[in-house]
Amino acid sequence: MQQIAAGRRPGRLGDQGPVRVEPGLALGLLWIAAVLVVDGSSHPHVAVIPAALHGTARWLVVAGATVIAVASLALRHRQPLAALFAVAAAIVASPSVLLLLGPALVALYTVAITLGWRETAIAAVSVVASFVLQRAVWGLTGDNSLPPVLIGTVASAGLGLYAGIRHQSARERTAFEQREEALEAERTVAEERVRIARELHDVVAHTLSLIIVQSEVMRTKLVDEEPRASAGAIAELGRDAMAELHRTLELLRRGHELAERAPQPALADLQQLADQSRTGGLDVEFVVEGAGRALPASLELCAYRIVQEALTNVRRHAGPAHATVRVRFGIDSLEVLVEDDGAAAAAVAQSAGHGLRGMRERAAMLGGAISAGPREQGGYRVSAILPYPEPL
C-alpha cells in the first residue's frame, strides 16, 4: 500500500510548496511601478523627462536603467556595495527623476544591515551624489526631488544600521546559548563517566577483595614456604591492583588533587615488576642497556604499562616460559623489548587483542610504534619504540 505524506498531494505539477517572495526586490519593483503609473502627470516632480527623450527613446533609456537596477537588487546579498554602485550608475543614466529611488534605498538598507558604519556612509553619499549627478547630466533643474532623496537616505541607512545591530545581538545570543548547551552536554558526559567508573569500581573491587582475603587465608594455612610465598604474592598483587583502581577512579572524578599527585609507575619500577612476576612463577630476566637519561613521566609510564601488559599475557598464555625484558636507551628513542620462549604464541596473539590495542594507543600518543608477533624460534615478541621528546 502506498504511503502518502500528510499535507502533500501527489500527481500535481507545480505543487512545489509556498512561493517565497524576496521583500527587498518586491519593494523596489512596487516603487518603480508606482512611479511609472503617476509618470509625473499629477506630480510633475516625480518624473521630469527632457523634451528630447519623449517617445520611444525615452522608454528605451528608462527600461535599460530599470533592468540594471532590478538585476542589482536581485544580487545585492552577495555584493551589497557593488549592487548599490550599480543602482547609482543606473540612476545617473536614467532621465526619470525618482524612478529608481526605491531600489536605491533598498540597496542602501542592505549595505547598512550587512556591513558597518564606514560602508554605510560611503553608500549613503553615493546615493545622494547619484541624484545630484542625474540633475546635472539631464539638466533637471526645475524639480524638487532632493528633499525626499535626503530624507529617504537618512531613514534607510538608520533603519539598516539598527536592524544590523539587532541581528548581531541575536547571533551572539544564539552562539552563547549553543556554547552553554555544549558545556552542559560535556558536564553530562563527565557525570556519566564518573557513574560508570563508580559502578566498575564496585564490581571489580569486590572481586579483588575476595581474592586478597582468600590468598591471605591460604597463606596462613599452608605449611610449605614456596606455596606460602606464592599466596602472599597473589595478595600483594591484589592490593596493588586495588590501589590502581582507586587512583583511576579518583582521576576520573576530576577534582581531587591528591589523586592527580599520586605517584605513577616509572622505569625504576620495572625491576619490582619483574620481581613480582618471578614470585608468581614466571622466570623473568630484566636488562637495561645504554646510558640512562631523564625522561618525561608520560613516556616512562607508557613503557611501564607496555611491559606490564606483555608480562601479563606471558603469564596467562605462555605456560612455563622464560621471559626477557630489555630496555635500551637509544640515541633518539627508548626501545622496549619483551620476549618469551613459551609454546602458546598463537593463543597470545588471539587473546591479546585489547591489550595490544591499548599498548599501540599509548605508544601512538607519544609518536611511537608497537610491533608484536610470534618469533621464528618459538615464543612471542613485543617491541616498542618511543621517541624522546624534542628539546624546547
ChimeraX attribute file (.defattr): number of C-alpha atoms within 10 A of each C-alpha:
attribute: neighborCount
match mode: 1-to-1
recipient: residues
	/A:1	3
	/A:2	4
	/A:3	5
	/A:4	9
	/A:5	8
	/A:6	6
	/A:7	6
	/A:8	11
	/A:9	9
	/A:10	9
	/A:11	7
	/A:12	8
	/A:13	6
	/A:14	6
	/A:15	10
	/A:16	8
	/A:17	7
	/A:18	6
	/A:19	6
	/A:20	6
	/A:21	8
	/A:22	10
	/A:23	10
	/A:24	19
	/A:25	21
	/A:26	16
	/A:27	15
	/A:28	23
	/A:29	19
	/A:30	14
	/A:31	18
	/A:32	19
	/A:33	13
	/A:34	12
	/A:35	21
	/A:36	15
	/A:37	10
	/A:38	13
	/A:39	19
	/A:40	16
	/A:41	11
	/A:42	8
	/A:43	11
	/A:44	15
	/A:45	18
	/A:46	20
	/A:47	20
	/A:48	22
	/A:49	20
	/A:50	13
	/A:51	8
	/A:52	8
	/A:53	14
	/A:54	10
	/A:55	9
	/A:56	9
	/A:57	11
	/A:58	17
	/A:59	15
	/A:60	13
	/A:61	16
	/A:62	20
	/A:63	13
	/A:64	13
	/A:65	24
	/A:66	22
	/A:67	13
	/A:68	17
	/A:69	27
	/A:70	23
	/A:71	14
	/A:72	24
	/A:73	27
	/A:74	15
	/A:75	14
	/A:76	22
	/A:77	14
	/A:78	9
	/A:79	14
	/A:80	23
	/A:81	22
	/A:82	16
	/A:83	26
	/A:84	28
	/A:85	20
	/A:86	20
	/A:87	31
	/A:88	29
	/A:89	20
	/A:90	25
	/A:91	29
	/A:92	22
	/A:93	19
	/A:94	26
	/A:95	25
	/A:96	27
	/A:97	26
	/A:98	24
	/A:99	25
	/A:100	26
	/A:101	24
	/A:102	22
	/A:103	28
	/A:104	35
	/A:105	26
	/A:106	24
	/A:107	35
	/A:108	34
	/A:109	28
	/A:110	26
	/A:111	31
	/A:112	29
	/A:113	24
	/A:114	21
	/A:115	16
	/A:116	14
	/A:117	13
	/A:118	9
	/A:119	16
	/A:120	23
	/A:121	15
	/A:122	13
	/A:123	27
	/A:124	25
	/A:125	13
	/A:126	19
	/A:127	24
	/A:128	18
	/A:129	14
	/A:130	21
	/A:131	24
	/A:132	17
	/A:133	17
	/A:134	22
	/A:135	19
	/A:136	12
	/A:137	13
	/A:138	17
	/A:139	12
	/A:140	20
	/A:141	10
	/A:142	10
	/A:143	13
	/A:144	13
	/A:145	20
	/A:146	15
	/A:147	9
	/A:148	12
	/A:149	20
	/A:150	16
	/A:151	10
	/A:152	19
	/A:153	23
	/A:154	16
	/A:155	13
	/A:156	23
	/A:157	25
	/A:158	17
	/A:159	15
	/A:160	23
	/A:161	21
	/A:162	14
	/A:163	16
	/A:164	20
	/A:165	16
	/A:166	13
	/A:167	14
	/A:168	14
	/A:169	12
	/A:170	12
	/A:171	12
	/A:172	12
	/A:173	12
	/A:174	12
	/A:175	12
	/A:176	12
	/A:177	12
	/A:178	12
	/A:179	12
	/A:180	12
	/A:181	12
	/A:182	12
	/A:183	12
	/A:184	12
	/A:185	12
	/A:186	12
	/A:187	12
	/A:188	12
	/A:189	12
	/A:190	15
	/A:191	14
	/A:192	12
	/A:193	15
	/A:194	18
	/A:195	15
	/A:196	14
	/A:197	18
	/A:198	17
	/A:199	12
	/A:200	14
	/A:201	17
	/A:202	11
	/A:203	11
	/A:204	14
	/A:205	18
	/A:206	12
	/A:207	13
	/A:208	17
	/A:209	15
	/A:210	13
	/A:211	17
	/A:212	21
	/A:213	13
	/A:214	15
	/A:215	21
	/A:216	18
	/A:217	14
	/A:218	17
	/A:219	21
	/A:220	12
	/A:221	10
	/A:222	13
	/A:223	10
	/A:224	9
	/A:225	10
	/A:226	11
	/A:227	13
	/A:228	18
	/A:229	15
	/A:230	19
	/A:231	23
	/A:232	21
	/A:233	22
	/A:234	21
	/A:235	24
	/A:236	16
	/A:237	18
	/A:238	21
	/A:239	16
	/A:240	12
	/A:241	15
	/A:242	20
	/A:243	13
	/A:244	13
	/A:245	17
	/A:246	16
	/A:247	18
	/A:248	15
	/A:249	20
	/A:250	20
	/A:251	18
	/A:252	20
	/A:253	16
	/A:254	12
	/A:255	10
	/A:256	11
	/A:257	10
	/A:258	11
	/A:259	17
	/A:260	15
	/A:261	10
	/A:262	11
	/A:263	10
	/A:264	14
	/A:265	17
	/A:266	18
	/A:267	19
	/A:268	10
	/A:269	14
	/A:270	20
	/A:271	16
	/A:272	11
	/A:273	19
	/A:274	22
	/A:275	16
	/A:276	18
	/A:277	21
	/A:278	16
	/A:279	18
	/A:280	17
	/A:281	14
	/A:282	20
	/A:283	17
	/A:284	23
	/A:285	16
	/A:286	15
	/A:287	12
	/A:288	13
	/A:289	11
	/A:290	11
	/A:291	9
	/A:292	12
	/A:293	8
	/A:294	6
	/A:295	13
	/A:296	11
	/A:297	14
	/A:298	15
	/A:299	22
	/A:300	21
	/A:301	16
	/A:302	23
	/A:303	26
	/A:304	21
	/A:305	19
	/A:306	26
	/A:307	25
	/A:308	16
	/A:309	17
	/A:310	27
	/A:311	24
	/A:312	15
	/A:313	20
	/A:314	26
	/A:315	20
	/A:316	12
	/A:317	19
	/A:318	24
	/A:319	14
	/A:320	15
	/A:321	19
	/A:322	16
	/A:323	27
	/A:324	18
	/A:325	22
	/A:326	17
	/A:327	22
	/A:328	18
	/A:329	16
	/A:330	16
	/A:331	10
	/A:332	12
	/A:333	15
	/A:334	22
	/A:335	18
	/A:336	21
	/A:337	22
	/A:338	24
	/A:339	26
	/A:340	25
	/A:341	21
	/A:342	20
	/A:343	17
	/A:344	18
	/A:345	21
	/A:346	14
	/A:347	13
	/A:348	22
	/A:349	16
	/A:350	9
	/A:351	13
	/A:352	16
	/A:353	11
	/A:354	10
	/A:355	15
	/A:356	20
	/A:357	12
	/A:358	15
	/A:359	23
	/A:360	19
	/A:361	16
	/A:362	22
	/A:363	21
	/A:364	13
	/A:365	13
	/A:366	16
	/A:367	13
	/A:368	19
	/A:369	17
	/A:370	20
	/A:371	13
	/A:372	17
	/A:373	15
	/A:374	20
	/A:375	14
	/A:376	8
	/A:377	7
	/A:378	14
	/A:379	22
	/A:380	26
	/A:381	20
	/A:382	23
	/A:383	18
	/A:384	24
	/A:385	21
	/A:386	24
	/A:387	18
	/A:388	18
	/A:389	13
	/A:390	6
	/A:391	4
	/A:392	3
